[in-house]
């Protein structure tokens, strides 16, 4: 008898979703897939999904709805990845993402961006690294431990667009619990500020930038200098290197001793 999957991928999908890539390649998925379809094509993606919902809305509002209706479902899973539907990566990459996330006992992380437009150059993939400990994880593809998911869940209704939630999240996690996973890269298939999300926000007269500004004003403590470093990719982050290099071998020895450095 096959053991149940301990990992869940849950994503909002429009009619242009590339979620099929997450189920591509020779590897079998080590995760279940929950698709929340907000588009106009009835049944789109249903055959791909372990769980399926058709409902209009935005990513984090849909997540909040599912939590309230099916909270016990999330307690079946140790790790939960919440990607946007315009991120391309194959099954092996998703499996590897969960593996590294769990191996390093993270609470919140994201895959690195290997191709496509990026809001934060710090999150672009760095070759030769397994991961970098970071003070920031973007809303586009966060992966949570179950504990981390429930910590972050109360924030999901703060923003229809999702903009600004990633300003709140670092307040909920300790240094060393957050990382960008460089060994897994995803391709961003859309242009920033365009696509179904922004078209639907515009119909409601909602500005993503205004939502971001409102969250910054509400919570305070926004570090503009650090934000610019994240955007420009100039911030230095503690890294775990692949073990094939001398530096990587040293890092692996440190890991074995349980002495990996934490973010200062």
C-alpha positions in Angstrom: 0.0 0.0 0.0 1.4 3.4 -1.0 2.0 5.8 1.9 -0.1 9.0 1.7 1.6 12.1 0.5 2.8 14.4 3.3 3.2 17.4 1.0 0.4 19.6 -0.5 0.6 22.0 -3.4 -2.4 24.4 -3.4 -2.7 27.1 -6.1 -5.2 29.4 -7.6 -5.4 28.8 -11.4 -6.8 30.9 -14.2 -7.4 29.8 -17.8 -3.8 30.4 -18.7 -2.3 28.4 -15.9 0.9 26.4 -16.4 0.3 24.1 -13.5 0.6 21.1 -15.8 4.3 21.5 -15.7 4.3 20.6 -12.0 3.1 17.1 -13.0 5.6 16.7 -15.9 8.7 14.5 -16.2 9.5 11.0 -15.3 9.3 11.3 -11.5 6.1 10.5 -9.6 4.8 13.5 -7.6 5.4 13.2 -3.8 2.7 15.7 -3.2 -1.1 16.1 -3.6 -2.4 19.0 -5.7 -5.3 21.3 -4.8 -6.4 23.6 -7.6 -8.7 26.6 -6.9 -10.0 27.6 -10.4 -11.1 31.2 -10.7 -11.2 31.3 -14.5 -14.1 31.1 -17.0 -13.6 27.6 -18.4 -15.7 25.2 -16.3 -13.7 22.2 -15.1 -10.4 23.5 -16.3 -7.6 21.5 -14.5 -10.0 19.2 -12.6 -8.4 16.1 -14.1 -5.0 17.2 -12.7 -6.1 17.8 -9.2 -6.4 15.7 -6.0 -8.8 18.4 -4.7 -10.6 20.9 -6.8 -12.6 24.1 -6.2 -14.3 26.5 -8.7 -14.7 29.9 -7.1 -14.0 33.5 -8.2 -11.5 35.4 -6.1 -7.9 36.1 -5.5 -5.1 33.8 -4.3 -5.0 34.6 -0.5 -8.7 35.2 -0.3 -9.3 31.8 -1.8 -6.8 30.2 0.6 -8.7 31.8 3.5 -12.0 30.4 2.2 -10.5 26.9 1.9 -9.0 27.1 5.4 -12.4 28.1 6.9 -14.2 25.4 5.0 -11.7 22.6 5.1 -9.2 23.4 7.9 -8.7 19.8 8.8 -7.4 19.0 5.3 -4.3 21.2 5.9 -3.5 19.3 9.1 -2.9 16.1 7.1 0.2 17.7 5.5 3.6 18.5 6.9 4.5 21.0 4.2 2.4 23.2 2.0 3.5 25.0 -1.2 1.4 27.9 -2.5 2.6 28.9 -6.0 1.1 31.3 -8.5 -0.2 29.6 -11.6 2.4 31.3 -13.9 5.4 29.5 -12.4 6.9 26.6 -14.5 8.8 23.8 -12.8 8.7 20.0 -13.4 7.7 17.3 -10.9 11.3 16.6 -9.9 11.8 20.2 -9.0 8.7 20.3 -6.8 9.7 17.1 -5.1 13.2 18.5 -4.5 11.7 21.7 -3.1 9.8 19.8 -0.4 12.9 17.6 0.3 15.3 20.5 0.9 12.7 22.5 2.8 12.2 19.6 5.2 15.8 18.6 5.4 16.8 22.1 6.7 13.9 22.3 9.1 12.5 25.5 7.5 9.2 27.2 8.4 8.9 29.5 5.3 10.8 29.4 2.1 10.5 29.7 -1.7 12.2 28.3 -4.8 14.6 30.7 -6.6 13.7 32.3 -9.9 15.7 30.9 -12.8 14.0 32.7 -15.7 11.6 35.5 -16.3 10.9 38.8 -14.7 11.6 39.3 -11.0 10.6 42.0 -8.5 13.5 41.1 -6.2 16.8 40.2 -7.8 18.0 38.7 -4.5 15.6 35.8 -5.2 17.2 34.9 -8.6 18.8 31.5 -8.6 22.5 31.3 -7.6 24.3 28.3 -9.0 26.3 26.2 -6.7 24.1 26.9 -3.7 21.5 24.7 -2.0 19.8 27.6 -0.2 20.3 31.1 1.3 18.8 32.1 4.6 16.8 35.2 3.9 14.8 37.9 5.8 12.2 37.9 3.0 10.0 35.4 1.1 7.8 36.8 -1.7 4.1 36.0 -1.9 4.3 34.4 -5.4 5.6 30.9 -4.3 5.9 30.5 -0.5 6.3 27.0 1.0 5.3 26.6 4.6 5.6 24.0 7.2 2.2 23.1 8.7 3.1 25.2 11.8 4.3 28.1 9.6 1.2 27.9 7.5 -1.0 28.4 10.5 1.2 31.2 11.8 0.7 33.1 8.5 -2.9 32.2 7.8 -4.4 35.1 9.8 -2.6 37.5 7.4 -4.2 36.2 4.2 -7.2 38.6 4.3 -5.0 41.7 4.7 -4.6 42.1 0.9 -6.7 41.0 -2.1 -3.6 41.2 -4.4 -1.3 39.6 -1.9 1.0 42.6 -2.1 2.4 43.5 1.3 1.8 40.1 3.0 5.5 39.3 2.6 6.2 42.5 4.7 4.3 41.0 7.6 5.6 37.4 7.4 9.2 38.1 8.6 7.7 39.3 11.9 6.3 35.8 12.4 9.5 33.7 12.0 12.9 33.6 13.6 16.2 34.0 11.9 17.2 30.8 10.2 13.6 29.7 9.6 13.3 31.4 6.2 15.2 30.7 3.0 15.3 30.9 -0.7 16.1 27.5 -2.1 18.6 27.9 -4.9 18.8 24.3 -5.9 15.3 24.5 -7.3 14.6 27.2 -9.9 11.2 28.2 -11.3 10.5 30.1 -14.5 8.1 33.1 -14.2 6.0 33.0 -17.4 4.1 36.3 -17.0 5.1 40.0 -16.9 5.0 41.7 -13.5 1.9 43.8 -13.1 0.1 42.1 -15.9 -2.0 39.0 -16.3 -5.4 37.8 -15.0 -4.7 38.9 -11.4 -4.2 42.5 -12.3 -7.0 42.5 -14.9 -9.4 41.2 -12.2 -8.1 43.7 -9.6 -8.6 46.6 -12.1 -12.3 45.6 -12.6 -12.8 46.0 -8.8 -10.8 49.3 -8.7 -8.1 47.7 -6.5 -4.5 48.9 -6.7 -1.9 46.4 -5.6 0.5 49.2 -4.8 -2.1 50.9 -2.6 -2.6 47.7 -0.7 1.2 47.4 -0.2 1.4 51.0 1.0 -1.6 50.4 3.4 0.1 47.4 5.0 3.4 49.2 5.4 1.5 52.1 7.1 -0.5 49.7 9.3 2.4 47.6 10.6 5.2 50.2 10.5 8.9 49.3 10.8 9.5 49.1 7.0 13.2 49.2 6.2 13.4 51.0 2.9 17.2 50.5 2.6 16.9 46.7 3.1 14.0 46.6 0.7 16.1 48.3 -2.0 18.9 45.8 -1.4 16.5 42.9 -1.9 15.2 44.5 -5.1 18.7 45.2 -6.4 20.2 41.9 -5.2 22.9 43.6 -3.2 22.0 42.1 0.2 24.4 39.4 1.4 22.8 36.3 2.7 24.3 33.3 4.6 24.5 30.4 2.1 24.6 26.6 2.2 26.7 25.5 -0.7 26.5 22.3 -2.7 28.9 19.7 -1.3 30.8 19.2 -4.6 33.0 22.3 -3.9 35.5 22.6 -1.0 33.4 25.3 0.6 30.4 23.0 0.2 32.1 20.1 1.9 33.0 22.4 4.8 29.4 23.6 5.0 28.2 20.0 5.0 30.5 19.2 8.0 29.1 22.2 9.8 25.6 21.0 9.0 26.4 17.5 10.5 27.5 19.2 13.7 24.2 21.2 13.8 26.1 24.5 13.6 24.7 26.2 10.5 24.9 30.0 10.8 21.8 31.9 11.4 20.8 35.3 9.9 22.2 38.0 12.0 
